[in-house]
Amino acid sequence: MNILVTGGAGFIASHIVDRYIDLGHKVSIIDNLSSGKKENINPGATFYQFDISSPEIEEIFKKEKPQVVNHHAAQIDVRKALEDPVFDAGINIIGSLRLLEQSVKYKVNKFIFASSGGAIYGEGDKRELPFKEDSLFRPESPYGISKLTVEKYLYAYRHTNNISYTVLRYGNVYGPRQDHTGEAGVVAIFISAMLASKPPNIYGNGEQLRDYVFVEDVVRANELALTGGEGKSFNIGTSYGGSVNEIFKYLKSFLHFSQEPIYRPRRAGEIEKVYLDTTLVRNELGWKAEYDLEKGLEKTVAFFKDRT
């Protein structure tokens, strides 16, 4: 299969590229390297350093003729989205539409879209937890709005242009290659600080709940989405809400860290509690998370320790 992966130099998508190549697929990558890293690029893939919002991406579709587009490239900084929603929309909405237009023009068979299982549901009512795919959408940031908007466009394109798609709504993905310098990725940020013998910052009381899902589980979902889940959106998580304090506790033990975290004021725009019901993806694709929080964190710590 000929697959185009956007954001393929990034944390999550680089792992997906590796799996697709291991399975024998021909893979090409679009990444502008604004947050992706050259060292993440699989040498077996064809790499194009482009921005997805550029009209020039048509040349890539013309040359590569992908059968599948796996779309992970995005502006993921929630605070940057709040500060400049036009910039966020230009990448996350307009860039996605450019990909969709080319996918229609060059007769792509399947479009896989990485959405957000936290940002699109918003805070919600605690009685709704864990969120199901048909839960009420309450996005509280431009980032969440942009992800939900692309989902709606996919639905429309399927009906007007007969393009097949699958949406994967991720929880908080963590694991090897996660960048500790970005705004996202509390696990990588904590590990990096603790390996440097610095106490990590916890914003708020540390009891915020997130659905932390290990990157290898996310990769399996992207493998299954190649042939299944047509026209569906799936939550990809563990159905468990892990707290920031819990993450610190595990990491403190694995790293034999003696200091305590520094608690700072809660940051604006952060959701307090969100975790995901994964019944639908288990029933439809046979997927479920194989890594619980402890097992996934232990493997992540091992990766970062090997790099120090």
Phi and psi restraints in degrees (value plus and minus 20) as a CYANA .aco file:
   2 ASN   PHI    -119.4   -79.4
   2 ASN   PSI      94.4   134.4
   3 ILE   PHI    -143.1  -103.1
   3 ILE   PSI     111.8   151.8
   4 LEU   PHI    -123.9   -83.9
   4 LEU   PSI     103.3   143.3
   5 VAL   PHI    -133.9   -93.9
   5 VAL   PSI      98.7   138.7
   6 THR   PHI    -107.8   -67.8
   6 THR   PSI     124.1   164.1
   7 GLY   PHI      52.9    92.9
   7 GLY   PSI       3.0    43.0
   8 GLY   PHI     -91.3   -51.3
   8 GLY   PSI     -24.0    16.0
   9 ALA   PHI    -118.0   -78.0
   9 ALA   PSI     -18.8    21.2
  10 GLY   PHI    -107.2   -67.2
  10 GLY   PSI     156.2   196.2
  11 PHE   PHI     -73.6   -33.6
  11 PHE   PSI     -81.3   -41.3
  12 ILE   PHI     -93.9   -53.9
  12 ILE   PSI     -71.5   -31.5
  13 ALA   PHI     -87.1   -47.1
  13 ALA   PSI     -47.2    -7.2
  14 SER   PHI     -85.6   -45.6
  14 SER   PSI     -54.9   -14.9
  15 HIS   PHI     -86.8   -46.8
  15 HIS   PSI     -57.2   -17.2
  16 ILE   PHI     -86.4   -46.4
  16 ILE   PSI     -62.5   -22.5
  17 VAL   PHI     -77.4   -37.4
  17 VAL   PSI     -65.9   -25.9
  18 ASP   PHI     -76.4   -36.4
  18 ASP   PSI     -64.9   -24.9
  19 ARG   PHI     -86.2   -46.2
  19 ARG   PSI     -64.0   -24.0
  20 TYR   PHI     -80.9   -40.9
  20 TYR   PSI     -61.0   -21.0
  21 ILE   PHI     -87.8   -47.8
  21 ILE   PSI     -60.4   -20.4
  22 ASP   PHI     -80.2   -40.2
  22 ASP   PSI     -51.0   -11.0
  23 LEU   PHI    -101.1   -61.1
  23 LEU   PSI     -23.4    16.6
  24 GLY   PHI      75.3   115.3
  24 GLY   PSI     -11.3    28.7
  25 HIS   PHI    -100.8   -60.8
  25 HIS   PSI     134.7   174.7
  26 LYS   PHI    -110.5   -70.5
  26 LYS   PSI     102.8   142.8
  27 VAL   PHI    -142.4  -102.4
  27 VAL   PSI     113.8   153.8
  28 SER   PHI    -139.8   -99.8
  28 SER   PSI     132.1   172.1
  29 ILE   PHI    -145.2  -105.2
  29 ILE   PSI     115.3   155.3
  30 ILE   PHI    -132.5   -92.5
  30 ILE   PSI     105.8   145.8
  31 ASP   PHI    -177.4  -137.4
  31 ASP   PSI     113.2   153.2
  32 ASN   PHI    -108.7   -68.7
  32 ASN   PSI     -20.2    19.8
  33 LEU   PHI      41.6    81.6
  33 LEU   PSI       4.2    44.2
  34 SER   PHI     -89.1   -49.1
  34 SER   PSI     -53.2   -13.2
  35 SER   PHI    -152.2  -112.2
  35 SER   PSI     -41.6    -1.6
  36 GLY   PHI     -90.6   -50.6
  36 GLY   PSI     143.5   183.5
  37 LYS   PHI    -147.2  -107.2
  37 LYS   PSI     119.9   159.9
  38 LYS   PHI     -79.1   -39.1
  38 LYS   PSI     -54.6   -14.6
  39 GLU   PHI     -88.3   -48.3
  39 GLU   PSI     -35.1     4.9
  40 ASN   PHI    -103.3   -63.3
  40 ASN   PSI     -32.3     7.7
  41 ILE   PHI     -97.4   -57.4
  41 ILE   PSI     102.4   142.4
  42 ASN   PHI     -86.6   -46.6
  42 ASN   PSI     107.8   147.8
  43 PRO   PHI     -84.6   -44.6
  43 PRO   PSI     -35.2     4.8
  44 GLY   PHI    -102.5   -62.5
  44 GLY   PSI     -24.9    15.1
  45 ALA   PHI    -120.2   -80.2
  45 ALA   PSI     135.0   175.0
  46 THR   PHI    -110.6   -70.6
  46 THR   PSI     105.3   145.3
  47 PHE   PHI    -128.8   -88.8
  47 PHE   PSI     113.7   153.7
  48 TYR   PHI    -144.2  -104.2
  48 TYR   PSI     100.9   140.9
  49 GLN   PHI    -108.6   -68.6
  49 GLN   PSI      72.8   112.8
  50 PHE   PHI    -159.0  -119.0
  50 PHE   PSI     138.1   178.1
  51 ASP   PHI    -113.8   -73.8
  51 ASP   PSI     114.7   154.7
  52 ILE   PHI     -85.6   -45.6
  52 ILE   PSI     -38.8     1.2
  53 SER   PHI    -104.3   -64.3
  53 SER   PSI     -21.5    18.5
  54 SER   PHI    -103.6   -63.6
  54 SER   PSI     115.8   155.8
  55 PRO   PHI     -81.3   -41.3
  55 PRO   PSI     -38.5     1.5
  56 GLU   PHI     -88.0   -48.0
  56 GLU   PSI     -30.9     9.1
  57 ILE   PHI     -84.5   -44.5
  57 ILE   PSI     -38.1     1.9
  58 GLU   PHI     -79.0   -39.0
  58 GLU   PSI     -54.4   -14.4
  59 GLU   PHI     -81.4   -41.4
  59 GLU   PSI     -53.2   -13.2
  60 ILE   PHI     -90.5   -50.5
  60 ILE   PSI     -64.0   -24.0
  61 PHE   PHI     -81.9   -41.9
  61 PHE   PSI     -61.1   -21.1
  62 LYS   PHI     -83.2   -43.2
  62 LYS   PSI     -59.5   -19.5
  63 LYS   PHI     -99.9   -59.9
  63 LYS   PSI     -65.6   -25.6
  64 GLU   PHI    -106.7   -66.7
  64 GLU   PSI     -46.9    -6.9
  65 LYS   PHI      27.2    67.2
  65 LYS   PSI      40.4    80.4
  66 PRO   PHI     -87.4   -47.4
  66 PRO   PSI     123.9   163.9
  67 GLN   PHI    -108.1   -68.1
  67 GLN   PSI     -47.5    -7.5
  68 VAL   PHI    -151.1  -111.1
  68 VAL   PSI     116.7   156.7
  69 VAL   PHI    -131.9   -91.9
  69 VAL   PSI     103.4   143.4
  70 ASN   PHI    -130.0   -90.0
  70 ASN   PSI      89.6   129.6
  71 HIS   PHI    -123.3   -83.3
  71 HIS   PSI      84.2   124.2
  72 HIS   PHI    -137.2   -97.2
  72 HIS   PSI     -34.6     5.4
  73 ALA   PHI     -81.9   -41.9
  73 ALA   PSI     112.8   152.8
  74 ALA   PHI    -186.9  -146.9
  74 ALA   PSI     140.8   180.8
  75 GLN   PHI    -110.6   -70.6
  75 GLN   PSI      92.6   132.6
  76 ILE   PHI    -128.7   -88.7
  76 ILE   PSI     -21.0    19.0
  77 ASP   PHI    -100.2   -60.2
  77 ASP   PSI      87.6   127.6
  78 VAL   PHI     -82.6   -42.6
  78 VAL   PSI     -59.1   -19.1
  79 ARG   PHI     -89.8   -49.8
  79 ARG   PSI     -56.4   -16.4
  80 LYS   PHI     -85.1   -45.1
  80 LYS   PSI     -56.3   -16.3
  81 ALA   PHI     -83.6   -43.6
  81 ALA   PSI     -58.6   -18.6
  82 LEU   PHI     -86.9   -46.9
  82 LEU   PSI     -57.6   -17.6
  83 GLU   PHI     -94.8   -54.8
  83 GLU   PSI     -55.2   -15.2
  84 ASP   PHI    -161.4  -121.4
  84 ASP   PSI      56.7    96.7
  85 PRO   PHI     -84.0   -44.0
  85 PRO   PSI     -45.9    -5.9
  86 VAL   PHI     -87.7   -47.7
  86 VAL   PSI     -62.8   -22.8
  87 PHE   PHI     -81.7   -41.7
  87 PHE   PSI     -64.3   -24.3
  88 ASP   PHI     -79.6   -39.6
  88 ASP   PSI     -66.5   -26.5
  89 ALA   PHI     -86.4   -46.4
  89 ALA   PSI     -54.3   -14.3
  90 GLY   PHI     -81.2   -41.2
  90 GLY   PSI     -57.3   -17.3
  91 ILE   PHI    -105.4   -65.4
  91 ILE   PSI     -73.4   -33.4
  92 ASN   PHI     -97.0   -57.0
  92 ASN   PSI     -49.9    -9.9
  93 ILE   PHI    -120.9   -80.9
  93 ILE   PSI     -78.2   -38.2
  94 ILE   PHI     -83.7   -43.7
  94 ILE   PSI     -61.9   -21.9
  95 GLY   PHI     -81.0   -41.0
  95 GLY   PSI     -60.6   -20.6
  96 SER   PHI     -86.0   -46.0
  96 SER   PSI     -58.7   -18.7
  97 LEU   PHI     -85.2   -45.2
  97 LEU   PSI     -57.4   -17.4
  98 ARG   PHI     -81.3   -41.3
  98 ARG   PSI     -61.6   -21.6
  99 LEU   PHI     -84.7   -44.7
  99 LEU   PSI     -61.1   -21.1
 100 LEU   PHI     -84.6   -44.6
 100 LEU   PSI     -61.6   -21.6
 101 GLU   PHI     -81.6   -41.6
 101 GLU   PSI     -63.2   -23.2
 102 GLN   PHI     -89.1   -49.1
 102 GLN   PSI     -53.7   -13.7
 103 SER   PHI     -84.3   -44.3
 103 SER   PSI     -58.5   -18.5
 104 VAL   PHI     -87.6   -47.6
 104 VAL   PSI     -68.2   -28.2
 105 LYS   PHI     -80.9   -40.9
 105 LYS   PSI     -59.1   -19.1
 106 TYR   PHI    -123.5   -83.5
 106 TYR   PSI      -1.6    38.4
 107 LYS   PHI      35.7    75.7
 107 LYS   PSI      30.4    70.4
 108 VAL   PHI     -86.5   -46.5
 108 VAL   PSI     117.0   157.0
 109 ASN   PHI     -99.4   -59.4
 109 ASN   PSI     -51.7   -11.7
 110 LYS   PHI    -169.7  -129.7
 110 LYS   PSI     117.0   157.0
 111 PHE   PHI    -140.2  -100.2
 111 PHE   PSI      96.5   136.5
 112 ILE   PHI    -124.9   -84.9
 112 ILE   PSI     106.4   146.4
 113 PHE   PHI    -140.1  -100.1
 113 PHE   PSI     108.9   148.9
 114 ALA   PHI    -106.6   -66.6
 114 ALA   PSI      87.5   127.5
 115 SER   PHI    -125.4   -85.4
 115 SER   PSI    -192.2  -152.2
 116 SER   PHI    -137.9   -97.9
 116 SER   PSI     103.2   143.2
 117 GLY   PHI    -104.1   -64.1
 117 GLY   PSI     -19.6    20.4
 118 GLY   PHI    -129.7   -89.7
 118 GLY   PSI     -72.5   -32.5
 119 ALA   PHI     -87.6   -47.6
 119 ALA   PSI     -51.8   -11.8
 120 ILE   PHI     -99.2   -59.2
 120 ILE   PSI     -47.9    -7.9
 121 TYR   PHI    -102.4   -62.4
 121 TYR   PSI     -48.9    -8.9
 122 GLY   PHI      52.0    92.0
 122 GLY   PSI    -178.9  -138.9
 123 GLU   PHI     -90.0   -50.0
 123 GLU   PSI     -70.7   -30.7
 124 GLY   PHI      48.5    88.5
 124 GLY   PSI    -195.6  -155.6
 125 ASP   PHI    -119.9   -79.9
 125 ASP   PSI     112.8   152.8
 126 LYS   PHI     -78.2   -38.2
 126 LYS   PSI     -41.0    -1.0
 127 ARG   PHI     -91.4   -51.4
 127 ARG   PSI     -35.9     4.1
 128 GLU   PHI    -103.7   -63.7
 128 GLU   PSI     -38.2     1.8
 129 LEU   PHI     -88.1   -48.1
 129 LEU   PSI     121.3   161.3
 130 PRO   PHI     -94.5   -54.5
 130 PRO   PSI     130.4   170.4
 131 PHE   PHI     -88.2   -48.2
 131 PHE   PSI     115.8   155.8
 132 LYS   PHI    -118.7   -78.7
 132 LYS   PSI     146.2   186.2
 133 GLU   PHI     -80.3   -40.3
 133 GLU   PSI     -46.6    -6.6
 134 ASP   PHI    -120.0   -80.0
 134 ASP   PSI      -5.5    34.5
 135 SER   PHI     -84.4   -44.4
 135 SER   PSI     139.3   179.3
 136 LEU   PHI     -85.4   -45.4
 136 LEU   PSI     114.1   154.1
 137 PHE   PHI    -106.0   -66.0
 137 PHE   PSI     107.5   147.5
 138 ARG   PHI    -155.5  -115.5
 138 ARG   PSI      39.0    79.0
 139 PRO   PHI     -81.7   -41.7
 139 PRO   PSI     112.3   152.3
 140 GLU   PHI    -129.2   -89.2
 140 GLU   PSI     -13.9    26.1
 141 SER   PHI    -160.2  -120.2
 141 SER   PSI     136.1   176.1
 142 PRO   PHI     -76.9   -36.9
 142 PRO   PSI     -53.2   -13.2
 143 TYR   PHI     -80.2   -40.2
 143 TYR   PSI     -68.9   -28.9
 144 GLY   PHI     -82.1   -42.1
 144 GLY   PSI     -60.1   -20.1
 145 ILE   PHI     -82.5   -42.5
 145 ILE   PSI     -61.3   -21.3
 146 SER   PHI     -85.7   -45.7
 146 SER   PSI     -60.6   -20.6
 147 LYS   PHI     -84.9   -44.9
 147 LYS   PSI     -63.4   -23.4
 148 LEU   PHI     -86.4   -46.4
 148 LEU   PSI     -56.9   -16.9
 149 THR   PHI     -81.8   -41.8
 149 THR   PSI     -63.2   -23.2
 150 VAL   PHI     -84.5   -44.5
 150 VAL   PSI     -57.8   -17.8
 151 GLU   PHI     -77.8   -37.8
 151 GLU   PSI     -63.7   -23.7
 152 LYS   PHI     -86.1   -46.1
 152 LYS   PSI     -58.5   -18.5
 153 TYR   PHI     -83.5   -43.5
 153 TYR   PSI     -59.8   -19.8
 154 LEU   PHI     -80.3   -40.3
 154 LEU   PSI     -63.0   -23.0
 155 TYR   PHI     -79.5   -39.5
 155 TYR   PSI     -63.7   -23.7
 156 ALA   PHI     -87.2   -47.2
 156 ALA   PSI     -63.1   -23.1
 157 TYR   PHI     -84.6   -44.6
 157 TYR   PSI     -52.6   -12.6
 158 ARG   PHI     -82.8   -42.8
 158 ARG   PSI     -59.0   -19.0
 159 HIS   PHI    -102.1   -62.1
 159 HIS   PSI     -52.0   -12.0
 160 THR   PHI    -113.3   -73.3
 160 THR   PSI     -47.2    -7.2
 161 ASN   PHI    -144.8  -104.8
 161 ASN   PSI     -17.5    22.5
 162 ASN   PHI      40.5    80.5
 162 ASN   PSI      14.4    54.4
 163 ILE   PHI    -111.6   -71.6
 163 ILE   PSI     114.5   154.5
 164 SER   PHI    -104.2   -64.2
 164 SER   PSI     121.9   161.9
 165 TYR   PHI    -167.5  -127.5
 165 TYR   PSI     140.0   180.0
 166 THR   PHI    -159.0  -119.0
 166 THR   PSI     112.7   152.7
 167 VAL   PHI    -127.0   -87.0
 167 VAL   PSI     113.5   153.5
 168 LEU   PHI    -135.5   -95.5
 168 LEU   PSI      93.6   133.6
 169 ARG   PHI    -114.4   -74.4
 169 ARG   PSI      81.1   121.1
 170 TYR   PHI     -97.4   -57.4
 170 TYR   PSI     125.5   165.5
 171 GLY   PHI     -96.6   -56.6
 171 GLY   PSI    -174.4  -134.4
 172 ASN   PHI    -103.5   -63.5
 172 ASN   PSI      83.9   123.9
 173 VAL   PHI    -100.8   -60.8
 173 VAL   PSI     117.7   157.7
 174 TYR   PHI    -162.1  -122.1
 174 TYR   PSI     144.9   184.9
 175 GLY   PHI     125.2   165.2
 175 GLY   PSI    -191.8  -151.8
 176 PRO   PHI     -74.6   -34.6
 176 PRO   PSI     124.3   164.3
 177 ARG   PHI      59.5    99.5
 177 ARG   PSI     -23.4    16.6
 178 GLN   PHI     -84.5   -44.5
 178 GLN   PSI     118.6   158.6
 179 ASP   PHI    -105.7   -65.7
 179 ASP   PSI     103.4   143.4
 180 HIS   PHI    -103.1   -63.1
 180 HIS   PSI     -26.1    13.9
 181 THR   PHI    -112.2   -72.2
 181 THR   PSI     -32.2     7.8
 182 GLY   PHI    -102.9   -62.9
 182 GLY   PSI     156.5   196.5
 183 GLU   PHI     -99.1   -59.1
 183 GLU   PSI     -45.4    -5.4
 184 ALA   PHI    -111.2   -71.2
 184 ALA   PSI     137.9   177.9
 185 GLY   PHI      80.2   120.2
 185 GLY   PSI      40.9    80.9
 186 VAL   PHI     -78.5   -38.5
 186 VAL   PSI     -54.6   -14.6
 187 VAL   PHI     -83.4   -43.4
 187 VAL   PSI     -70.2   -30.2
 188 ALA   PHI     -84.6   -44.6
 188 ALA   PSI     -58.7   -18.7
 189 ILE   PHI     -83.0   -43.0
 189 ILE   PSI     -65.5   -25.5
 190 PHE   PHI     -83.3   -43.3
 190 PHE   PSI     -67.4   -27.4
 191 ILE   PHI     -80.8   -40.8
 191 ILE   PSI     -64.1   -24.1
 192 SER   PHI     -80.7   -40.7
 192 SER   PSI     -64.5   -24.5
 193 ALA   PHI     -84.1   -44.1
 193 ALA   PSI     -64.2   -24.2
 194 MET   PHI     -90.2   -50.2
 194 MET   PSI     -54.7   -14.7
 195 LEU   PHI     -87.0   -47.0
 195 LEU   PSI     -44.8    -4.8
 196 ALA   PHI    -111.6   -71.6
 196 ALA   PSI      -9.7    30.3
 197 SER   PHI      41.1    81.1
 197 SER   PSI      14.8    54.8
 198 LYS   PHI    -135.2   -95.2
 198 LYS   PSI     118.4   158.4
 199 PRO   PHI     -91.1   -51.1
 199 PRO   PSI     111.2   151.2
 200 PRO   PHI     -93.4   -53.4
 200 PRO   PSI     136.0   176.0
 201 ASN   PHI    -109.4   -69.4
 201 ASN   PSI     116.2   156.2
 202 ILE   PHI    -138.0   -98.0
 202 ILE   PSI     103.1   143.1
 203 TYR   PHI    -114.5   -74.5
 203 TYR   PSI     102.7   142.7
 204 GLY   PHI      69.8   109.8
 204 GLY   PSI    -179.1  -139.1
 205 ASN   PHI    -109.8   -69.8
 205 ASN   PSI     -21.4    18.6
 206 GLY   PHI      63.3   103.3
 206 GLY   PSI     -17.9    22.1
 207 GLU   PHI    -116.1   -76.1
 207 GLU   PSI     -11.4    28.6
 208 GLN   PHI     -80.2   -40.2
 208 GLN   PSI     117.8   157.8
 209 LEU   PHI    -127.9   -87.9
 209 LEU   PSI     113.7   153.7
 210 ARG   PHI    -155.5  -115.5
 210 ARG   PSI     138.0   178.0
 211 ASP   PHI    -115.3   -75.3
 211 ASP   PSI      75.6   115.6
 212 TYR   PHI    -105.6   -65.6
 212 TYR   PSI      99.2   139.2
 213 VAL   PHI    -141.1  -101.1
 213 VAL   PSI     112.8   152.8
 214 PHE   PHI     -93.8   -53.8
 214 PHE   PSI     123.1   163.1
 215 VAL   PHI     -81.2   -41.2
 215 VAL   PSI     -52.9   -12.9
 216 GLU   PHI     -85.1   -45.1
 216 GLU   PSI     -53.0   -13.0
 217 ASP   PHI     -88.0   -48.0
 217 ASP   PSI     -58.4   -18.4
 218 VAL   PHI     -83.6   -43.6
 218 VAL   PSI     -59.2   -19.2
 219 VAL   PHI     -80.3   -40.3
 219 VAL   PSI     -63.4   -23.4
 220 ARG   PHI     -82.0   -42.0
 220 ARG   PSI     -56.7   -16.7
 221 ALA   PHI     -84.0   -44.0
 221 ALA   PSI     -58.8   -18.8
 222 ASN   PHI     -90.3   -50.3
 222 ASN   PSI     -49.2    -9.2
 223 GLU   PHI     -88.0   -48.0
 223 GLU   PSI     -66.1   -26.1
 224 LEU   PHI     -86.9   -46.9
 224 LEU   PSI     -50.4   -10.4
 225 ALA   PHI     -90.1   -50.1
 225 ALA   PSI     -35.3     4.7
 226 LEU   PHI     -79.6   -39.6
 226 LEU   PSI     -54.8   -14.8
 227 THR   PHI    -144.1  -104.1
 227 THR   PSI     -23.6    16.4
 228 GLY   PHI    -152.1  -112.1
 228 GLY   PSI     152.6   192.6
 229 GLY   PHI      54.8    94.8
 229 GLY   PSI       9.0    49.0
 230 GLU   PHI     -80.4   -40.4
 230 GLU   PSI     107.4   147.4
 231 GLY   PHI      52.1    92.1
 231 GLY   PSI      -3.5    36.5
 232 LYS   PHI    -139.1   -99.1
 232 LYS   PSI     135.2   175.2
 233 SER   PHI    -134.5   -94.5
 233 SER   PSI     112.7   152.7
 234 PHE   PHI    -146.0  -106.0
 234 PHE   PSI     117.6   157.6
 235 ASN   PHI     -94.4   -54.4
 235 ASN   PSI     113.6   153.6
 236 ILE   PHI    -140.9  -100.9
 236 ILE   PSI      79.4   119.4
 237 GLY   PHI    -181.0  -141.0
 237 GLY   PSI    -180.2  -140.2
 238 THR   PHI    -134.4   -94.4
 238 THR   PSI     -24.2    15.8
 239 SER   PHI      44.9    84.9
 239 SER   PSI      -0.3    39.7
 240 TYR   PHI    -148.8  -108.8
 240 TYR   PSI     113.6   153.6
 241 GLY   PHI    -114.1   -74.1
 241 GLY   PSI      87.0   127.0
 242 GLY   PHI    -114.8   -74.8
 242 GLY   PSI     121.8   161.8
 243 SER   PHI    -112.9   -72.9
 243 SER   PSI     139.9   179.9
 244 VAL   PHI     -83.2   -43.2
 244 VAL   PSI     -58.2   -18.2
 245 ASN   PHI     -82.5   -42.5
 245 ASN   PSI     -57.5   -17.5
 246 GLU   PHI     -85.1   -45.1
 246 GLU   PSI     -61.9   -21.9
 247 ILE   PHI     -80.5   -40.5
 247 ILE   PSI     -66.4   -26.4
 248 PHE   PHI     -79.2   -39.2
 248 PHE   PSI     -61.5   -21.5
 249 LYS   PHI     -80.9   -40.9
 249 LYS   PSI     -65.7   -25.7
 250 TYR   PHI     -83.4   -43.4
 250 TYR   PSI     -67.5   -27.5
 251 LEU   PHI     -85.0   -45.0
 251 LEU   PSI     -57.7   -17.7
 252 LYS   PHI     -79.2   -39.2
 252 LYS   PSI     -61.2   -21.2
 253 SER   PHI     -88.9   -48.9
 253 SER   PSI     -67.9   -27.9
 254 PHE   PHI     -84.2   -44.2
 254 PHE   PSI     -54.3   -14.3
 255 LEU   PHI    -118.0   -78.0
 255 LEU   PSI     -20.4    19.6
 256 HIS   PHI      33.4    73.4
 256 HIS   PSI      27.6    67.6
 257 PHE   PHI    -109.8   -69.8
 257 PHE   PSI     113.0   153.0
 258 SER   PHI    -118.5   -78.5
 258 SER   PSI     -35.5     4.5
 259 GLN   PHI    -109.5   -69.5
 259 GLN   PSI     145.1   185.1
 260 GLU   PHI    -122.4   -82.4
 260 GLU   PSI     137.1   177.1
 261 PRO   PHI     -91.7   -51.7
 261 PRO   PSI     143.3   183.3
 262 ILE   PHI    -121.6   -81.6
 262 ILE   PSI      99.8   139.8
 263 TYR   PHI    -108.7   -68.7
 263 TYR   PSI     108.5   148.5
 264 ARG   PHI    -143.3  -103.3
 264 ARG   PSI     147.1   187.1
 265 PRO   PHI     -79.7   -39.7
 265 PRO   PSI     125.0   165.0
 266 ARG   PHI     -79.9   -39.9
 266 ARG   PSI     118.8   158.8
 267 ARG   PHI    -109.3   -69.3
 267 ARG   PSI     126.3   166.3
 268 ALA   PHI     -85.1   -45.1
 268 ALA   PSI     124.9   164.9
 269 GLY   PHI      66.7   106.7
 269 GLY   PSI     -23.4    16.6
 270 GLU   PHI    -105.2   -65.2
 270 GLU   PSI     117.1   157.1
 271 ILE   PHI    -102.5   -62.5
 271 ILE   PSI     120.9   160.9
 272 GLU   PHI     -99.5   -59.5
 272 GLU   PSI     -66.1   -26.1
 273 LYS   PHI    -163.0  -123.0
 273 LYS   PSI     106.0   146.0
 274 VAL   PHI    -178.0  -138.0
 274 VAL   PSI     106.5   146.5
 275 TYR   PHI    -167.5  -127.5
 275 TYR   PSI     145.0   185.0
 276 LEU   PHI    -139.5   -99.5
 276 LEU   PSI     117.5   157.5
 277 ASP   PHI    -100.2   -60.2
 277 ASP   PSI     106.8   146.8
 278 THR   PHI    -134.4   -94.4
 278 THR   PSI       3.1    43.1
 279 THR   PHI     -80.8   -40.8
 279 THR   PSI     -62.6   -22.6
 280 LEU   PHI     -82.7   -42.7
 280 LEU   PSI     -67.5   -27.5
 281 VAL   PHI     -88.2   -48.2
 281 VAL   PSI     -50.8   -10.8
 282 ARG   PHI     -86.1   -46.1
 282 ARG   PSI     -62.9   -22.9
 283 ASN   PHI     -92.4   -52.4
 283 ASN   PSI     -58.4   -18.4
 284 GLU   PHI    -105.8   -65.8
 284 GLU   PSI     -61.7   -21.7
 285 LEU   PHI    -133.0   -93.0
 285 LEU   PSI     -28.1    11.9
 286 GLY   PHI      52.2    92.2
 286 GLY   PSI       4.6    44.6
 287 TRP   PHI    -120.0   -80.0
 287 TRP   PSI     119.9   159.9
 288 LYS   PHI    -172.2  -132.2
 288 LYS   PSI     134.1   174.1
 289 ALA   PHI     -85.8   -45.8
 289 ALA   PSI     112.1   152.1
 290 GLU   PHI    -116.5   -76.5
 290 GLU   PSI     -36.6     3.4
 291 TYR   PHI    -126.4   -86.4
 291 TYR   PSI     103.7   143.7
 292 ASP   PHI    -103.7   -63.7
 292 ASP   PSI     156.9   196.9
 293 LEU   PHI     -81.6   -41.6
 293 LEU   PSI     -64.1   -24.1
 294 GLU   PHI     -83.0   -43.0
 294 GLU   PSI     -67.0   -27.0
 295 LYS   PHI     -85.1   -45.1
 295 LYS   PSI     -62.8   -22.8
 296 GLY   PHI     -87.0   -47.0
 296 GLY   PSI     -60.8   -20.8
 297 LEU   PHI     -85.7   -45.7
 297 LEU   PSI     -59.1   -19.1
 298 GLU   PHI     -81.6   -41.6
 298 GLU   PSI     -62.0   -22.0
 299 LYS   PHI     -89.7   -49.7
 299 LYS   PSI     -54.6   -14.6
 300 THR   PHI     -87.4   -47.4
 300 THR   PSI     -63.1   -23.1
 301 VAL   PHI     -79.4   -39.4
 301 VAL   PSI     -62.0   -22.0
 302 ALA   PHI     -80.3   -40.3
 302 ALA   PSI     -60.0   -20.0
 303 PHE   PHI     -82.6   -42.6
 303 PHE   PSI     -68.1   -28.1
 304 PHE   PHI     -89.0   -49.0
 304 PHE   PSI     -54.3   -14.3
 305 LYS   PHI     -86.5   -46.5
 305 LYS   PSI     -56.4   -16.4
 306 ASP   PHI     -84.5   -44.5
 306 ASP   PSI     -43.0    -3.0
 307 ARG   PHI    -113.8   -73.8
 307 ARG   PSI     -22.6    17.4
